[in-house]
Amino acid sequence: MPDIGKLLWPKSVALVGASSDTDGLRGRILRVMRGHHFAGQIYPVSRSANKVQGLKAYPAVAELPEPVDLAVLIIPAAYIPDELERCGRAGVRAAIILSSGFAESLDKSGSKWQDEIRAIAVRYDMAVGGPNAEGFVNSASALCPTFSPVMEPDGLSLAAEGSPVRGQVSVVAQSGGLGFAFFDRGRSKGLDFRYIVTTGNEACLETFDFVEYMLDEGKSDVFLLLLEDIKSPATFERVAKKALKAGKPLIVSKLGQSEPGSRAAVSHTAALAGCHATYRAMFDHYGVIQGHDLDEMVDMTRGFLALRSRLPAGKRVGICTSSGGGGAWLADACVVAGLDVPLLDDETRATIDMHLPPYGSSQNPVDTTAQGVHKVGYAEFARLVSQSPAIDAVIVAVTARSSRFLEDDQERLMRLASEAAKPVLMWSYTLPCEKSTAILNEAGYPLFTNAHACARTLQAMADYRATRERFLRPIKVSRPPSMDRQAVHAELAAAGPILCEWRARSVLAHYGIGNRDAGILARSRAEAEAAAAGGSVALKVQSVDLPHKAEAGAVALGLAGRDAVGAGYDRVLAAARRFAPTARIDGVLVQPMAPPGREVIVGVKRDARWGATLMVGLGGVLVELLGDVVWAPVPLNHEEARTLIRRLKGAKLFDACRRKPAADLDALTELMVRVSEFAADHAERISEIDLNPVLVHESGQGLSVVDALIIQRDDSVGKRRDRAVDVTFEEQS
């Protein structure tokens, strides 16, 4: 890895393409750089001028009076590769390319030039940012090689305004304009920015290369990231683990989340997969926090910086407010964010009631009334609510338009901030004055002006703490002894690209998934009738060309007796033939009907870049109608699997309700772990796994895998994709 320190902390900088025209980008960059009192040397490089903005200019990097650490390049794209080559020869160790016209353009030459940039950087071991970037800011060294209008030097201080929130934040963004927008919005709210780095096309250095450097440096406490793509999953996973271990939150907005579903998906799993689903799985697994807009992400950053040493242990919130309407508004926002607003315990309520007028309320939200605040102050009510064992955090709704109440309460607020074991957040339903913000920042409270951002921040902090505690807790993983890798490998190697249920069951059974003997493959009506003796059965046509049997009418359920089974056999075969006349049919699977249970889907989808991820969701028809599914990278341990289930919106459907016993989540968890191990062990062969539906029976009664499908990767089965299954059978006895 090249030395990113040479890029972010140069002692001397060459601006290649410098201009005296400060209305243009090339002139603005030099004006911005000179306006922020960078202590190092700045050398303009220009072929057409001897002086640029009063500084001596040089015709080439090789003619500078000393080797420079960093070259800032803003010349036409076609000239960049040659200029970067000259920089390498001159001993320049880092470059940031602000020019556009590379892989982001329609001109094919742009991609070729970007490839040349990458090769040159490798050849000279140069730290190269961009191209198509908007530069960066190092606040500590006052270095601002950027043309962003946000950084115009006229009266701009790089330090936070007012009393800053404690700790430092760094921004790394693939979008230049939005990267500097974080600084623009956050500085006035007390955020202290260490770096703002824009990465552009990321021909060489990528977002998480910079994040890793900053983590290792140890000066950044929270990271704001704006991503269009992650080019190196391995780098992301290494850096995300490092950040989670260090307790340095990564707050990310992933652009381009909307996408049409797969129109040619063979399995339900693939239809529910997608680029964003994979990103979400990775982000959730490593505690990466997803933000929805700039202001929300800035607010989240303020919350994490102020409260990073006492994140909430759960999602139960106590609200105290002098405005009844404000408390109700805040409570609604908490519920939308997935937080609980429970009734306070009797002992805490009795203590609070001593300070309330008759028209106040201590139930939660605690309506202190304006009279109560005048009498006791915000801090005391927050302290009393925080002592309740029924809650994990406190939000205080205040009016911060005037600082008088906060000034009167300042000493108690300071004491509460230092002594409270639970986090206390402030939401102002009026716009705060500068003095109010300064008082709360100094005391260590994050102040919000948006109720939903306040609630979302608390939810994100609770999730982050839970994820980090799981990550840091050693978990002993024991693989079930029944797993037979060699047997699975042999069966997959002998199979075609698609394994319908009767073949998939045999393979999965080697890992204790499902039941190998759940059914008999009948190749004639007589065989079907014989196989069905003794109970109610299901009939399913088995064909690699009919992965969605129900859509073809090739399934019959609840049949009993020879005549019904025989007629059903004829009916499902005829339906399959009508639906797909050329389908290759192996036979009809005759299975005993499974007992009822909650329907879920468990699946695996291999992403070409990220590898295999496991999915669980509400199954059957619901998975198509509601799409309530969650994903995680494989393999999973039991705790991770159980956490994944709890993230489903419909997770409460597994609980006991209306005389219906709770579902056997232990069995579902075990199934998910075994499927994830199967997918991890055979990742080189598996493209998709689809178990849908899985019927989860009542607690202690296990589950039934009702249908199964395995799809192998194209490159793992070679030419066998076009080979028909060599099975013949009689359609009539």
LUMGUZA-140353 format. One record per residue (C-alpha): x, y, z. Coordinates in steps of 0.25 Angstrom, whole numbers, padded with zeros to 4 digits, always signed. Example, Ala and Ser with C-alpha at 12.3 -4.5 7.8 and 13.67 -1.06 7.14 Angstrom:
BEGIN
+0049-0018+0031 +0055-0004+0029 
This chain:
BEGIN
+0000+0000+0000 +0006+0014-0004 +0008+0024+0007 -0005+0032+0008 +0002+0041+0018 +0009+0047+0007 -0004+0051+0001 -0011+0056+0013 +0001+0062+0020 +0010+0067+0010 +0021+0078+0013 +0021+0083-0001 +0011+0083-0012 +0011+0085-0027 -0001+0090-0034 +0000+0085-0048 -0010+0094-0057 -0010+0106-0048 -0016+0119-0053 -0018+0133-0049 -0032+0133-0054 -0039+0131-0040 -0053+0130-0047 -0049+0117-0053 -0046+0104-0045 -0031+0104-0048 -0030+0118-0042 -0039+0115-0030 -0031+0103-0025 -0019+0112-0023 -0027+0123-0017 -0034+0113-0007 -0020+0107-0004 -0013+0120-0001 -0025+0126+0007 -0024+0115+0018 -0010+0118+0023 -0004+0104+0019 +0010+0105+0025 +0017+0097+0014 +0022+0101+0001 +0012+0103-0011 +0018+0102-0025 +0009+0106-0037 +0013+0098-0050 +0009+0105-0063 +0014+0104-0077 +0008+0118-0081 +0011+0127-0069 +0024+0131-0061 +0015+0136-0049 +0002+0131-0044 -0006+0139-0034 +0007+0146-0030 +0015+0133-0028 +0027+0129-0037 +0022+0118-0047 +0030+0106-0053 +0028+0100-0066 +0029+0086-0061 +0030+0078-0048 +0044+0073-0052 +0048+0088-0051 +0043+0091-0037 +0054+0095-0027 +0051+0083-0018 +0044+0069-0020 +0030+0071-0015 +0022+0061-0007 +0008+0064-0014 +0004+0068-0028 -0010+0073-0030 -0013+0071-0045 -0024+0079-0052 -0021+0078-0067 -0029+0072-0078 -0031+0057-0076 -0023+0053-0089 -0010+0059-0083 -0012+0053-0069 -0004+0040-0071 +0008+0046-0077 +0008+0057-0066 +0007+0046-0055 +0018+0038-0061 +0027+0051-0061 +0023+0053-0046 +0027+0039-0043 +0041+0041-0050 +0042+0054-0042 +0041+0046-0029 +0027+0051-0025 +0021+0041-0016 +0006+0045-0016 -0004+0051-0026 -0019+0056-0026 -0025+0056-0039 -0037+0066-0040 -0038+0066-0055 -0051+0059-0061 -0053+0051-0074 -0048+0037-0070 -0056+0024-0067 -0069+0033-0064 -0069+0038-0078 -0075+0032-0090 -0062+0034-0098 -0055+0020-0098 -0042+0027-0097 -0045+0031-0083 -0045+0017-0078 -0032+0015-0084 -0026+0027-0078 -0031+0022-0064 -0024+0009-0066 -0011+0016-0070 -0012+0024-0057 -0014+0011-0049 -0002+0005-0055 +0007+0017-0053 +0003+0018-0038 +0007+0004-0036 +0020+0006-0044 +0025+0017-0035 +0018+0013-0022 +0010+0026-0022 -0002+0029-0014 -0012+0034-0024 -0026+0040-0022 -0037+0042-0032 -0038+0044-0044 -0051+0052-0045 -0049+0056-0030 -0052+0070-0024 -0039+0070-0015 -0038+0069+0000 -0036+0077+0013 -0027+0074+0025 -0032+0083+0035 -0020+0081+0045 -0010+0086+0034 -0019+0096+0028 -0017+0089+0014 -0029+0091+0005 -0026+0086-0010 -0040+0087-0015 -0049+0096-0024 -0061+0094-0015 -0068+0107-0012 -0071+0102+0002 -0056+0104+0005 -0055+0118-0001 -0045+0125+0009 -0053+0138+0011 -0055+0139+0026 -0056+0123+0027 -0050+0116+0039 -0047+0102+0038 -0051+0100+0052 -0065+0097+0057 -0073+0109+0061 -0077+0112+0075 -0074+0102+0086 -0070+0089+0078 -0076+0075+0080 -0064+0067+0087 -0057+0058+0077 -0053+0059+0062 -0061+0054+0050 -0055+0051+0036 -0062+0050+0023 -0058+0041+0011 -0068+0043-0001 -0068+0038-0015 -0077+0050-0018 -0069+0063-0017 -0080+0072-0015 -0087+0064-0005 -0074+0061+0003 -0072+0076+0005 -0087+0078+0008 -0085+0070+0021 -0075+0080+0025 -0084+0092+0021 -0095+0086+0030 -0088+0080+0041 -0078+0092+0045 -0089+0101+0049 -0094+0090+0058 -0081+0089+0066 -0075+0077+0058 -0060+0078+0058 -0055+0072+0044 -0041+0066+0043 -0042+0062+0028 -0051+0063+0016 -0046+0054+0005 -0053+0052-0008 -0049+0040-0016 -0056+0041-0029 -0054+0029-0039 -0044+0022-0029 -0035+0018-0040 -0024+0015-0029 -0028+0018-0015 -0042+0015-0010 -0051+0020+0001 -0047+0009+0011 -0032+0011+0008 -0034+0025+0014 -0042+0021+0025 -0032+0010+0029 -0021+0021+0029 -0029+0030+0038 -0033+0018+0048 -0018+0015+0049 -0015+0030+0052 -0025+0029+0063 -0030+0044+0062 -0044+0042+0056 -0055+0037+0065 -0066+0036+0055 -0066+0035+0040 -0076+0040+0030 -0076+0032+0017 -0083+0034+0004 -0082+0022-0005 -0085+0019-0020 -0079+0006-0020 -0069-0003-0012 -0058-0008-0021 -0051-0017-0012 -0060-0025-0002 -0048-0031+0005 -0043-0017+0008 -0056-0013+0013 -0058-0025+0022 -0044-0023+0028 -0046-0008+0031 -0060-0010+0036 -0055-0020+0046 -0044-0011+0050 -0054+0001+0052 -0064-0008+0060 -0053-0013+0069 -0048+0001+0072 -0062+0007+0074 -0061+0017+0063 -0075+0017+0056 -0076+0017+0041 -0088+0025+0037 -0091+0022+0022 -0100+0027+0011 -0100+0017-0001 -0104+0024-0013 -0112+0017-0024 -0121+0008-0015 -0133+0007-0024 -0132-0004-0034 -0142-0012-0042 -0144-0027-0037 -0138-0038-0045 -0147-0041-0057 -0141-0055-0060 -0139-0060-0046 -0139-0075-0045 -0142-0076-0030 -0149-0067-0020 -0136-0065-0014 -0130-0058-0026 -0143-0050-0029 -0141-0044-0015 -0126-0042-0016 -0120-0030-0022 -0108-0020-0020 -0114-0013-0009 -0118-0025-0001 -0104-0030-0001 -0099-0016+0003 -0109-0016+0014 -0105-0030+0019 -0090-0026+0020 -0093-0013+0027 -0102-0019+0037 -0092-0030+0040 -0081-0021+0043 -0089-0010+0050 -0088+0000+0038 -0099+0011+0041 -0107+0015+0029 -0112+0029+0028 -0123+0034+0019 -0119+0049+0017 -0108+0059+0020 -0115+0065+0032 -0119+0052+0038 -0104+0047+0037 -0099+0060+0043 -0109+0058+0055 -0104+0044+0056 -0090+0048+0057 -0093+0058+0068 -0100+0048+0076 -0089+0038+0075 -0078+0048+0078 -0085+0053+0090 -0089+0039+0096 -0079+0029+0090 -0075+0025+0104 -0089+0022+0109 -0098+0017+0097 -0111+0011+0101 -0112-0003+0106 -0126-0005+0099 -0137+0002+0092 -0146+0006+0103 -0147+0022+0104 -0152+0031+0115 -0157+0044+0110 -0159+0057+0118 -0164+0069+0113 -0170+0083+0117 -0179+0082+0105 -0190+0071+0104 -0191+0072+0089 -0176+0072+0088 -0175+0059+0096 -0186+0052+0088 -0178+0056+0075 -0165+0051+0080 -0172+0038+0085 -0178+0036+0071 -0164+0038+0065 -0158+0028+0075 -0168+0017+0071 -0166+0020+0056 -0151+0017+0059 -0153+0004+0065 -0152+0009+0080 -0160+0006+0092 -0167+0016+0100 -0171+0008+0112 -0179+0012+0125 -0169+0016+0136 -0169+0007+0148 -0177+0011+0160 -0165+0015+0169 -0160+0025+0159 -0173+0031+0156 -0176+0033+0171 -0163+0041+0172 -0166+0049+0159 -0180+0052+0164 -0175+0060+0176 -0170+0071+0166 -0182+0071+0157 -0194+0080+0157 -0208+0072+0157 -0209+0074+0142 -0195+0068+0139 -0192+0053+0136 -0181+0043+0140 -0185+0031+0132 -0176+0033+0120 -0175+0043+0113 -0173+0050+0126 -0181+0063+0124 -0173+0072+0134 -0181+0085+0129 -0175+0098+0129 -0178+0100+0144 -0170+0088+0147 -0158+0092+0139 -0158+0106+0146 -0158+0099+0159 -0148+0087+0157 -0141+0089+0144 -0139+0080+0132 -0127+0073+0138 -0134+0068+0150 -0146+0062+0143 -0136+0055+0133 -0128+0050+0145 -0141+0044+0151 -0145+0038+0138 -0132+0032+0136 -0132+0024+0149 -0144+0016+0144 -0140+0001+0142 -0151+0002+0131 -0143+0010+0121 -0129+0010+0115 -0128+0025+0110 -0135+0038+0112 -0139+0049+0102 -0142+0063+0108 -0151+0072+0100 -0147+0086+0102 -0150+0100+0097 -0136+0105+0094 -0140+0118+0087 -0136+0125+0099 -0124+0121+0107 -0130+0125+0121 -0135+0112+0126 -0122+0105+0122 -0113+0116+0128 -0121+0114+0141 -0119+0099+0140 -0105+0099+0135 -0098+0094+0147 -0108+0082+0149 -0107+0079+0134 -0092+0078+0135 -0093+0069+0147 -0104+0060+0141 -0095+0058+0128 -0083+0054+0136 -0091+0045+0146 -0102+0038+0137 -0099+0024+0133 -0110+0025+0122 -0110+0034+0110 -0118+0047+0111 -0121+0054+0098 -0128+0068+0096 -0138+0071+0085 -0143+0086+0084 -0156+0088+0077 -0152+0103+0075 -0140+0107+0068 -0128+0108+0078 -0121+0121+0080 -0106+0120+0079 -0104+0121+0094 -0113+0109+0097 -0105+0101+0087 -0092+0105+0093 -0097+0101+0107 -0102+0087+0103 -0089+0085+0095 -0080+0089+0106 -0088+0080+0116 -0087+0068+0106 -0101+0067+0101 -0105+0065+0086 -0116+0075+0083 -0126+0072+0072 -0136+0080+0064 -0142+0069+0057 -0150+0059+0065 -0149+0047+0055 -0134+0049+0054 -0133+0049+0069 -0140+0036+0070 -0132+0030+0058 -0119+0034+0065 -0123+0027+0078 -0128+0014+0070 -0114+0014+0063 -0106+0015+0075 -0114+0004+0082 -0112-0005+0070 -0097-0001+0069 -0095-0005+0083 -0102-0018+0082 -0094-0021+0069 -0081-0017+0075 -0083-0026+0088 -0086-0038+0079 -0074-0035+0071 -0065-0034+0083 -0071-0046+0091 -0063-0059+0088 -0073-0069+0082 -0069-0084+0082 -0074-0090+0069 -0075-0105+0068 -0079-0111+0054 -0089-0122+0055 -0082-0136+0052 -0092-0140+0042 -0086-0130+0031 -0080-0138+0020 -0073-0129+0010 -0067-0140+0001 -0081-0146-0001 -0087-0133-0004 -0076-0130-0014 -0077-0143-0021 -0092-0141-0023 -0091-0127-0028 -0081-0131-0038 -0089-0142-0043 -0102-0133-0044 -0106-0123-0054 -0107-0108-0052 -0121-0109-0046 -0124-0119-0035 -0139-0119-0033 -0145-0124-0019 -0142-0139-0020 -0128-0137-0024 -0126-0125-0015 -0131-0132-0002 -0121-0143-0004 -0109-0133-0005 -0114-0124+0007 -0117-0137+0016 -0102-0138+0017 -0102-0126+0026 -0114-0130+0034 -0123-0121+0026 -0137-0126+0023 -0140-0141+0022 -0133-0149+0011 -0145-0159+0012 -0156-0149+0011 -0163-0155-0001 -0162-0165-0012 -0160-0162-0027 -0171-0168-0035 -0169-0171-0050 -0183-0177-0052 -0197-0175-0047 -0196-0189-0040 -0183-0185-0033 -0190-0172-0028 -0202-0180-0023 -0193-0190-0016 -0184-0179-0010 -0197-0172-0004 -0202-0183+0004 -0205-0180+0018 -0208-0165+0019 -0210-0151+0012 -0199-0148+0002 -0194-0137-0007 -0190-0139-0021 -0180-0130-0028 -0174-0131-0042 -0159-0132-0042 -0153-0125-0054 -0141-0115-0055 -0149-0108-0065 -0160-0105-0055 -0154-0099-0043 -0167-0092-0039 -0176-0104-0039 -0188-0097-0033 -0189-0087-0044 -0189-0098-0054 -0200-0105-0046 -0191-0117-0044 -0194-0118-0030 -0205-0125-0023 -0207-0125-0008 -0215-0133+0003 -0218-0145-0006 -0222-0158+0001 -0226-0172-0005 -0222-0179-0017 -0232-0173-0027 -0229-0159-0022 -0214-0160-0023 -0215-0167-0037 -0224-0156-0042 -0215-0145-0036 -0203-0152-0042 -0209-0151-0056 -0214-0136-0053 -0200-0131-0049 -0193-0137-0061 -0203-0132-0071 -0202-0118-0065 -0187-0118-0066 -0188-0123-0080 -0197-0112-0084 -0189-0101-0076 -0175-0106-0082 -0177-0116-0094 -0162-0118-0095 -0159-0119-0080 -0150-0131-0076 -0158-0138-0065 -0151-0148-0055 -0164-0152-0048 -0174-0148-0038 -0170-0147-0023 -0180-0153-0014 -0178-0148+0000 -0186-0149+0013 -0193-0136+0016 -0185-0128+0027 -0192-0123+0039 -0196-0108+0039 -0186-0097+0044 -0181-0083+0041 -0176-0082+0027 -0162-0076+0025 -0152-0076+0013 -0138-0079+0016 -0128-0077+0004 -0114-0074-0001 -0110-0065-0012 -0096-0064-0017 -0091-0050-0021 -0080-0049-0031 -0073-0039-0023 -0077-0041-0009 -0079-0056-0008 -0090-0064-0002 -0101-0058+0007 -0112-0065+0014 -0126-0060+0014 -0138-0062+0024 -0152-0057+0022 -0166-0059+0023 -0169-0071+0013 -0179-0076+0003 -0187-0065-0004 -0184-0055+0007 -0169-0054+0002 -0174-0049-0011 -0185-0040-0006 -0177-0034+0005 -0163-0036+0003 -0160-0037+0018 -0146-0043+0017 -0132-0040+0023 -0118-0044+0019 -0105-0047+0025 -0091-0053+0020 -0088-0067+0022 -0085-0075+0031 -0094-0071+0043 -0093-0075+0057 -0106-0078+0065 -0106-0064+0072 -0104-0057+0058 -0115-0065+0052 -0125-0062+0064 -0121-0047+0063 -0125-0048+0048 -0138-0054+0051 -0141-0043+0060 -0139-0032+0050 -0151-0037+0041 -0162-0027+0042 -0171-0039+0044 -0163-0046+0055 -0174-0045+0065 -0182-0055+0056 -0173-0065+0063 -0177-0062+0077 -0189-0068+0084 -0202-0061+0081 -0217-0064+0082 -0215-0078+0088 -0205-0081+0077 -0192-0086+0083 -0179-0080+0080 -0171-0085+0068 -0159-0094+0069 -0148-0083+0067 -0137-0092+0072 -0140-0101+0060 -0140-0090+0050 -0127-0084+0056 -0121-0098+0055 -0126-0099+0040 -0120-0085+0037 -0106-0089+0043 -0106-0102+0035 -0110-0095+0022 -0099-0084+0024 -0089-0095+0027 -0093-0102+0014 -0092-0090+0006 -0078-0086+0012 -0072-0100+0010 -0077-0101-0005 -0076-0086-0009 -0068-0090-0022 -0080-0098-0027 -0093-0092-0021 -0100-0080-0028 -0114-0081-0021 -0121-0089-0010 -0136-0088-0008 -0143-0094+0003 -0158-0089+0002 -0166-0092+0009 -0160-0096+0022 -0171-0099+0032 -0167-0096+0046 -0175-0104+0056 -0178-0100+0070 -0167-0099+0080 -0160-0112+0082 -0166-0119+0070 -0156-0115+0060 -0158-0111+0045 -0161-0117+0032 -0154-0113+0019 -0165-0114+0009 -0158-0111-0004 -0143-0109-0008 -0136-0104-0020 -0121-0103-0022 -0114-0096-0034 -0100-0098-0037 -0091-0087-0043 -0089-0088-0058 -0074-0089-0057 -0075-0101-0048 -0084-0110-0057 -0078-0106-0070 -0085-0112-0082 -0094-0121-0074 -0104-0109-0074 -0109-0114-0088 -0110-0129-0084 -0124-0134-0082 -0126-0143-0070 -0126-0157-0075 -0139-0162-0068 -0151-0169-0074 -0164-0173-0068 -0178-0177-0071 -0189-0166-0071 -0200-0177-0069 -0199-0190-0061 
